[in-house]
Amino acid sequence: MSDRAFIAQLEGYGLTVAEIHYYRPDAPSLLQLFIWQEYDLAPEFPVLFEFLDHWRREIEAALHSVRIAHNHLIQPAEWRAVDGVISIQ
């Protein structure tokens, strides 16, 4: 049995976090914040845009702004050679 998130990362998906600012209909003067996180493909972000389309259709809160952060969690290993010896007694 495989983890869905791990399989998605192997297929090129990375972790996407969206900070969604919105106005509620019952308090239009207050700016609210919602954090959304899912695995998605950058730079197209099809999963995020599907969620935002759902938001516009089904939720009565007006979107103000969306900030996106994205990172690939599985990537080539990085190493570097170090000149020196550390002795531990």
Backbone as JSON Lines, residues from 0, in Angstrom:
{"i":0,"aa":"M","n":[0.84,-1.18,0.0],"ca":[0.0,0.0,0.0],"c":[0.89,1.25,0.0]}
{"i":1,"aa":"S","n":[0.65,2.16,-0.93],"ca":[1.47,3.36,-1.08],"c":[0.73,4.59,-0.57]}
{"i":2,"aa":"D","n":[1.51,5.54,-0.08],"ca":[0.96,6.81,0.38],"c":[0.66,7.7,-0.83]}
{"i":3,"aa":"R","n":[-0.54,8.26,-0.9],"ca":[-0.95,9.1,-2.03],"c":[-0.04,10.31,-2.19]}
{"i":4,"aa":"A","n":[0.37,10.92,-1.09],"ca":[1.22,12.11,-1.15],"c":[2.6,11.77,-1.7]}
{"i":5,"aa":"F","n":[3.15,10.62,-1.31],"ca":[4.45,10.22,-1.8],"c":[4.41,9.94,-3.3]}
{"i":6,"aa":"I","n":[3.38,9.27,-3.75],"ca":[3.22,8.99,-5.19],"c":[3.09,10.29,-5.96]}
{"i":7,"aa":"A","n":[2.34,11.25,-5.44],"ca":[2.19,12.55,-6.1],"c":[3.53,13.26,-6.23]}
{"i":8,"aa":"Q","n":[4.36,13.18,-5.2],"ca":[5.67,13.82,-5.24],"c":[6.57,13.17,-6.29]}
{"i":9,"aa":"L","n":[6.49,11.86,-6.42],"ca":[7.26,11.16,-7.44],"c":[6.81,11.55,-8.85]}
{"i":10,"aa":"E","n":[5.56,11.95,-9.0],"ca":[5.02,12.37,-10.29],"c":[5.27,13.84,-10.59]}
{"i":11,"aa":"G","n":[6.01,14.54,-9.72],"ca":[6.37,15.93,-9.98],"c":[5.58,16.95,-9.19]}
{"i":12,"aa":"Y","n":[4.64,16.52,-8.37],"ca":[3.87,17.45,-7.56],"c":[4.72,17.95,-6.4]}
{"i":13,"aa":"G","n":[4.48,19.19,-5.99],"ca":[5.15,19.76,-4.85],"c":[4.12,20.29,-3.87]}
{"i":14,"aa":"L","n":[4.56,20.55,-2.67],"ca":[3.65,21.06,-1.64],"c":[3.32,22.52,-1.92]}
{"i":15,"aa":"T","n":[2.04,22.82,-2.02],"ca":[1.58,24.18,-2.29],"c":[0.77,24.67,-1.09]}
{"i":16,"aa":"V","n":[1.08,25.85,-0.64],"ca":[0.33,26.48,0.45],"c":[-0.21,27.8,-0.08]}
{"i":17,"aa":"A","n":[-1.51,28.01,0.1],"ca":[-2.15,29.25,-0.34],"c":[-2.72,29.97,0.87]}
{"i":18,"aa":"E","n":[-2.41,31.25,0.96],"ca":[-2.96,32.12,2.0],"c":[-4.09,32.91,1.33]}
{"i":19,"aa":"I","n":[-5.32,32.59,1.7],"ca":[-6.5,33.18,1.03],"c":[-7.13,34.21,1.96]}
{"i":20,"aa":"H","n":[-7.18,35.45,1.51],"ca":[-7.84,36.52,2.26],"c":[-9.21,36.74,1.64]}
{"i":21,"aa":"Y","n":[-10.23,36.85,2.49],"ca":[-11.59,36.98,1.99],"c":[-12.45,37.8,2.94]}
{"i":22,"aa":"Y","n":[-13.58,38.26,2.42],"ca":[-14.58,38.99,3.21],"c":[-15.8,38.1,3.4]}
{"i":23,"aa":"R","n":[-16.27,37.98,4.63],"ca":[-17.51,37.25,4.89],"c":[-18.7,38.17,4.63]}
{"i":24,"aa":"P","n":[-19.82,37.61,4.16],"ca":[-20.98,38.45,3.87],"c":[-21.59,39.1,5.13]}
{"i":25,"aa":"D","n":[-21.48,38.43,6.28],"ca":[-22.07,38.99,7.5],"c":[-21.16,40.03,8.17]}
{"i":26,"aa":"A","n":[-19.89,40.13,7.73],"ca":[-18.96,41.12,8.28],"c":[-18.07,41.64,7.16]}
{"i":27,"aa":"P","n":[-18.62,42.43,6.24],"ca":[-17.86,42.84,5.06],"c":[-16.69,43.78,5.37]}
{"i":28,"aa":"S","n":[-16.63,44.33,6.57],"ca":[-15.51,45.22,6.89],"c":[-14.32,44.46,7.49]}
{"i":29,"aa":"L","n":[-14.49,43.16,7.77],"ca":[-13.41,42.36,8.34],"c":[-12.77,41.48,7.27]}
{"i":30,"aa":"L","n":[-11.47,41.53,7.22],"ca":[-10.72,40.68,6.3],"c":[-10.34,39.4,7.03]}
{"i":31,"aa":"Q","n":[-10.78,38.26,6.5],"ca":[-10.54,36.96,7.12],"c":[-9.39,36.26,6.4]}
{"i":32,"aa":"L","n":[-8.82,35.23,7.04],"ca":[-7.71,34.49,6.47],"c":[-8.0,33.0,6.52]}
{"i":33,"aa":"F","n":[-7.72,32.31,5.41],"ca":[-7.86,30.86,5.32],"c":[-6.58,30.31,4.72]}
{"i":34,"aa":"I","n":[-6.0,29.28,5.34],"ca":[-4.78,28.65,4.82],"c":[-5.17,27.31,4.2]}
{"i":35,"aa":"W","n":[-4.75,27.12,2.95],"ca":[-5.05,25.9,2.19],"c":[-3.72,25.24,1.83]}
{"i":36,"aa":"Q","n":[-3.64,23.91,1.95],"ca":[-2.41,23.2,1.65],"c":[-2.73,21.9,0.92]}
{"i":37,"aa":"E","n":[-2.03,21.66,-0.18],"ca":[-2.25,20.45,-0.98],"c":[-1.06,20.27,-1.91]}
{"i":38,"aa":"Y","n":[-0.91,19.07,-2.46],"ca":[0.13,18.83,-3.46],"c":[-0.39,19.27,-4.82]}
{"i":39,"aa":"D","n":[0.43,20.04,-5.56],"ca":[-0.01,20.63,-6.82],"c":[1.18,20.77,-7.75]}
{"i":40,"aa":"L","n":[0.9,21.04,-9.02],"ca":[1.92,21.22,-10.04],"c":[2.14,22.7,-10.31]}
{"i":41,"aa":"A","n":[3.36,23.18,-10.1],"ca":[3.68,24.57,-10.41],"c":[4.18,24.63,-11.84]}
{"i":42,"aa":"P","n":[3.99,25.68,-12.58],"ca":[3.35,26.95,-12.23],"c":[1.87,27.01,-12.61]}
{"i":43,"aa":"E","n":[1.3,25.9,-13.11],"ca":[-0.11,25.93,-13.53],"c":[-1.08,25.89,-12.36]}
{"i":44,"aa":"F","n":[-0.75,25.17,-11.29],"ca":[-1.56,25.01,-10.08],"c":[-3.0,24.59,-10.39]}
{"i":45,"aa":"P","n":[-3.2,23.45,-11.07],"ca":[-4.57,23.03,-11.4],"c":[-5.41,22.69,-10.18]}
{"i":46,"aa":"V","n":[-4.83,22.1,-9.15],"ca":[-5.59,21.73,-7.94],"c":[-6.04,22.99,-7.2]}
{"i":47,"aa":"L","n":[-5.15,23.97,-7.08],"ca":[-5.5,25.22,-6.4],"c":[-6.59,25.97,-7.16]}
{"i":48,"aa":"F","n":[-6.47,26.07,-8.48],"ca":[-7.48,26.79,-9.25],"c":[-8.83,26.08,-9.23]}
{"i":49,"aa":"E","n":[-8.81,24.75,-9.16],"ca":[-10.06,24.0,-9.01],"c":[-10.71,24.33,-7.67]}
{"i":50,"aa":"F","n":[-9.89,24.42,-6.59],"ca":[-10.42,24.79,-5.28],"c":[-10.98,26.21,-5.3]}
{"i":51,"aa":"L","n":[-10.25,27.16,-5.93],"ca":[-10.73,28.54,-5.98],"c":[-12.0,28.67,-6.81]}
{"i":52,"aa":"D","n":[-12.14,27.88,-7.88],"ca":[-13.4,27.87,-8.64],"c":[-14.55,27.35,-7.78]}
{"i":53,"aa":"H","n":[-14.27,26.31,-7.01],"ca":[-15.29,25.8,-6.07],"c":[-15.67,26.88,-5.06]}
{"i":54,"aa":"W","n":[-14.68,27.6,-4.55],"ca":[-14.91,28.68,-3.58],"c":[-15.86,29.72,-4.19]}
{"i":55,"aa":"R","n":[-15.56,30.16,-5.41],"ca":[-16.37,31.2,-6.05],"c":[-17.81,30.74,-6.28]}
{"i":56,"aa":"R","n":[-17.99,29.44,-6.61],"ca":[-19.32,28.92,-6.89],"c":[-20.14,28.64,-5.63]}
{"i":57,"aa":"E","n":[-19.5,28.05,-4.61],"ca":[-20.24,27.48,-3.48],"c":[-20.17,28.28,-2.17]}
{"i":58,"aa":"I","n":[-19.19,29.13,-2.03],"ca":[-19.0,29.84,-0.75],"c":[-19.36,31.31,-0.95]}
{"i":59,"aa":"E","n":[-20.11,31.85,-0.02],"ca":[-20.61,33.22,-0.14],"c":[-19.62,34.25,0.4]}
{"i":60,"aa":"A","n":[-18.36,33.97,0.33],"ca":[-17.34,34.9,0.81],"c":[-16.56,35.42,-0.39]}
{"i":61,"aa":"A","n":[-16.42,36.74,-0.46],"ca":[-15.72,37.36,-1.59],"c":[-14.21,37.28,-1.38]}
{"i":62,"aa":"L","n":[-13.51,36.79,-2.39],"ca":[-12.06,36.71,-2.32],"c":[-11.44,38.1,-2.41]}
{"i":63,"aa":"H","n":[-10.44,38.34,-1.59],"ca":[-9.7,39.59,-1.63],"c":[-8.35,39.37,-2.33]}
{"i":64,"aa":"S","n":[-7.58,38.37,-1.86],"ca":[-6.27,38.08,-2.45],"c":[-5.86,36.66,-2.1]}
{"i":65,"aa":"V","n":[-4.91,36.14,-2.89],"ca":[-4.36,34.8,-2.66],"c":[-2.85,34.88,-2.84]}
{"i":66,"aa":"R","n":[-2.11,34.43,-1.82],"ca":[-0.65,34.33,-1.9],"c":[-0.29,32.85,-1.93]}
{"i":67,"aa":"I","n":[0.66,32.49,-2.81],"ca":[1.0,31.09,-3.03],"c":[2.48,30.85,-2.71]}
{"i":68,"aa":"A","n":[2.75,29.76,-2.01],"ca":[4.11,29.27,-1.79],"c":[4.15,27.82,-2.26]}
{"i":69,"aa":"H","n":[5.25,27.45,-2.94],"ca":[5.34,26.1,-3.5],"c":[6.77,25.59,-3.36]}
{"i":70,"aa":"N","n":[6.92,24.3,-3.04],"ca":[8.25,23.71,-2.93],"c":[8.17,22.23,-3.27]}
{"i":71,"aa":"H","n":[9.15,21.76,-4.06],"ca":[9.28,20.33,-4.33],"c":[10.0,19.71,-3.15]}
{"i":72,"aa":"L","n":[9.4,18.73,-2.52],"ca":[10.0,18.11,-1.34],"c":[10.98,17.01,-1.71]}
{"i":73,"aa":"I","n":[10.75,16.36,-2.84],"ca":[11.68,15.34,-3.32],"c":[12.49,15.96,-4.44]}
{"i":74,"aa":"Q","n":[13.81,16.0,-4.24],"ca":[14.69,16.6,-5.23],"c":[16.06,15.94,-5.11]}
{"i":75,"aa":"P","n":[16.94,16.17,-6.04],"ca":[18.26,15.55,-5.96],"c":[18.98,15.93,-4.67]}
{"i":76,"aa":"A","n":[19.75,14.98,-4.16],"ca":[20.51,15.24,-2.94],"c":[21.63,16.24,-3.22]}
{"i":77,"aa":"E","n":[21.96,17.0,-2.21],"ca":[23.03,17.98,-2.33],"c":[24.11,17.64,-1.31]}
{"i":78,"aa":"W","n":[25.35,17.63,-1.75],"ca":[26.45,17.37,-0.84],"c":[27.65,18.2,-1.26]}
{"i":79,"aa":"R","n":[28.56,18.37,-0.34],"ca":[29.78,19.1,-0.65],"c":[30.92,18.5,0.16]}
{"i":80,"aa":"A","n":[32.11,18.54,-0.43],"ca":[33.29,18.02,0.24],"c":[33.79,19.04,1.27]}
{"i":81,"aa":"V","n":[34.27,18.55,2.38],"ca":[34.79,19.41,3.43],"c":[36.25,19.07,3.66]}
{"i":82,"aa":"D","n":[37.09,20.07,3.66],"ca":[38.5,19.86,3.96],"c":[38.69,20.01,5.46]}
{"i":83,"aa":"G","n":[39.09,18.94,6.11],"ca":[39.33,19.01,7.53],"c":[38.95,17.71,8.21]}
{"i":84,"aa":"V","n":[39.42,17.56,9.4],"ca":[39.13,16.37,10.19],"c":[38.6,16.83,11.54]}
{"i":85,"aa":"I","n":[37.54,16.21,11.96],"ca":[36.98,16.49,13.29],"c":[37.18,15.22,14.11]}
{"i":86,"aa":"S","n":[37.94,15.33,15.17],"ca":[38.18,14.15,16.01],"c":[37.28,14.22,17.26]}
{"i":87,"aa":"I","n":[36.65,13.11,17.53],"ca":[35.77,13.01,18.7],"c":[36.4,12.0,19.65]}
{"i":88,"aa":"Q","n":[36.59,12.4,20.9],"ca":[37.25,11.52,21.86],"c":[36.27,10.58,22.48]}
